[in-house]
Amino acid sequence: MKTLVLGLGNPLLGDDGVGWRVAEAVEEHARPPAVDVDCQAGGGLSLMERLVGYDRAIVVDAAHLGRGPAGSVYTFPLEDLANPFSGHLGSAHETSLLTALEVGRALGAALPDQVMVVAIESPNVYDFRETLTAPVAAAVPRAAAAVLSLLEDKA
């Protein structure tokens, strides 16, 4: 099963770069050979296009879900996202990833049957800095462990 782990965000916008940091942490661990790890700053249609050719995907992003304190880590299927405009999974300027996947599938694109989300709670995604806040930085190992656990579940 070909899997893509994709860290989302912008590492120049503080906590928005946490998806990249988690992807880098996952990259340091042994994982099945059919697993690719990458990072991307865009969302919507460009994000959907990046998922073409994979059987499943795990996207990692900062999100302001309001479920807990900054640094909380959540894992859920993309379809369960209550707010499709959280983080890079959606945008007011482009379609949500859910809608982009529907369009891609309708056009016959080979898209993953399963897209899992590992979200790290943070309201601070617009600060120009290259460092994460302390609670979000502390969440990186837990989020990487969540990704690795998802990889083991379907290896």
C-alpha positions in Angstrom: 0.0 0.0 0.0 1.6 3.2 -1.2 1.3 5.9 1.5 2.2 9.6 1.6 2.9 11.4 4.9 2.5 15.1 4.1 3.4 17.9 6.5 1.5 21.0 5.7 2.1 24.7 6.5 4.6 27.5 6.2 7.7 27.2 8.3 8.1 31.0 8.2 4.8 31.5 10.0 5.6 30.1 13.5 3.3 27.3 14.5 2.0 27.0 11.0 5.2 25.2 10.2 4.5 22.4 12.7 3.4 20.0 9.9 6.8 20.3 8.4 8.6 19.7 11.7 6.5 16.6 12.3 7.2 15.3 8.8 11.0 15.9 9.4 10.7 13.9 12.7 8.9 11.0 10.9 11.6 11.1 8.2 14.2 10.2 10.8 12.4 7.0 11.8 12.5 3.6 10.0 9.2 3.1 8.1 7.9 0.8 5.4 9.5 1.2 2.0 6.2 2.2 0.4 5.9 5.3 2.5 6.9 8.7 1.1 7.3 11.8 3.4 7.1 15.3 2.0 6.1 18.9 2.9 3.8 21.4 1.1 2.7 24.9 1.8 -0.5 24.9 -0.4 -3.9 23.5 0.1 -7.1 22.8 -2.0 -6.5 21.7 -5.5 -2.7 21.7 -5.4 -2.9 19.6 -2.2 -5.3 17.2 -4.0 -2.9 16.9 -6.9 0.0 16.0 -4.6 -2.1 13.0 -3.3 -2.5 11.5 -6.8 -1.0 8.0 -7.1 -1.2 7.1 -3.3 -3.5 4.5 -1.7 -3.6 6.4 1.5 -2.4 9.7 2.9 -1.6 11.1 6.4 -1.7 14.9 6.4 -0.2 16.8 9.3 -1.1 20.4 10.0 -1.6 23.1 12.6 -5.3 23.7 13.2 -7.3 25.9 15.4 -10.1 23.4 16.3 -10.8 24.8 19.7 -11.0 21.4 21.4 -8.1 21.8 23.8 -5.0 23.8 24.6 -2.3 24.7 22.2 -0.2 21.6 21.5 -3.0 19.1 21.7 -2.7 16.4 19.1 -5.7 14.9 17.3 -5.9 12.1 14.8 -9.1 11.5 12.7 -10.2 10.7 9.2 -10.5 13.8 6.9 -14.2 13.3 6.6 -14.6 13.9 10.4 -13.2 17.4 10.2 -15.9 19.6 11.6 -14.4 22.7 10.1 -13.1 22.1 6.6 -11.3 25.4 6.7 -9.0 24.5 9.5 -5.3 25.0 8.6 -4.2 24.2 5.0 -7.0 21.6 4.6 -9.2 24.5 3.4 -9.1 28.2 2.6 -11.4 31.1 2.0 -9.6 31.6 -1.3 -9.7 28.1 -2.6 -11.7 24.9 -2.2 -11.4 22.6 0.8 -9.4 19.4 0.5 -12.7 17.4 0.9 -14.2 19.2 -2.1 -11.0 19.0 -4.1 -10.9 15.2 -3.5 -14.5 14.9 -4.7 -13.7 16.8 -7.9 -10.5 14.8 -8.5 -12.3 11.5 -8.0 -15.1 12.6 -10.4 -12.4 13.4 -13.0 -10.9 9.9 -12.5 -7.7 10.8 -10.6 -6.1 8.0 -8.7 -6.6 9.4 -5.2 -6.2 7.8 -1.7 -9.2 5.9 -0.4 -8.2 7.0 3.1 -6.9 10.4 4.2 -6.1 10.7 7.9 -5.3 13.9 9.6 -2.9 14.5 12.5 -3.8 18.0 13.7 -1.8 20.0 16.3 -3.9 22.6 18.0 -2.6 26.2 17.6 -4.2 29.6 17.2 -0.8 31.1 16.3 -0.3 30.5 12.7 0.2 34.0 11.3 3.2 35.1 13.3 6.3 35.8 11.2 9.0 33.7 12.9 10.8 30.4 12.2 10.2 28.9 15.6 7.3 27.1 17.1 5.7 28.2 20.4 6.7 26.1 23.3 3.4 24.0 23.6 3.4 23.3 19.8 7.1 22.4 19.8 6.5 20.0 22.7 3.8 18.4 20.6 6.1 17.5 17.7 7.3 14.1 19.1 3.7 13.1 20.1 2.4 14.0 16.6 5.2 12.1 15.0 4.4 9.1 17.2 0.8 9.4 16.1 1.9 9.3 12.4 4.2 6.3 13.0 1.3 4.5 14.8 -1.0 5.1 11.8 1.7 3.7 9.6 2.1 0.6 11.7 -1.7 0.0 11.7 -1.8 -0.5 8.0 1.7 -1.6 7.2 
